Amino acid sequence: YRAHRAEHLTGSKLPGSTGSEWLGYAFVAFRDAAEAAEAEALLQGQELLEGRWRIRIRDAGSPGLKDTKQRPTADIGGDPSLGDQLFPPMMSNGERADALARHGAVANVAVPSLDEDMRPAMTAVKAHYKAHPRSEVHACGHLIPEHLVEAALSELRRTRWPPVHHRNGMNSSQYLVLYHGKRNEGYSELARVCDQILQWADPDYACSMVAVTKGF
């Protein structure tokens, strides 16, 4: 939602102003549409500065306000592109160089130094794997008990996702991080359910945090 141009109520002007101006504006992200509606009902039309200004709210999804830079998410159940599998976009330059060295040794591609452009070598590596696909390894795990699945799904259905992803650069529609042994304000029940699943899977496995995602 956007705090639209404040409506001047008294007819006076700010010092140095030449006409109708903005007192200020803000872009505010909410966890879901219901929370946004609550905020709109509370703030829409509120008068500030002793009645000299009025808050006007406008949906940030209106034409001209949509974010066009967001990375497209993969289809549910689909695989990332070959490029994202080999060189995930969240990699640092050093991590990308290490990955390129590993794959370059397999594909017989010379690896440039860190101060050189890596893109030609990355393109050559991707071309090699397209021509010589990697073998897929399939493994069967164990089904999570039904009562744990139902508890997790029930809690996820009523979870309000954070307005901003807890980790940048992720190709997902939602990304939440829960910390083990710490307060997870607003997500304590979800953290408890996740801990139950981890205890079932391996009670001796050391875990400091859990990533909960949607459309990852």
Disulfide bonds with the S-S distance in Angstrom:
none
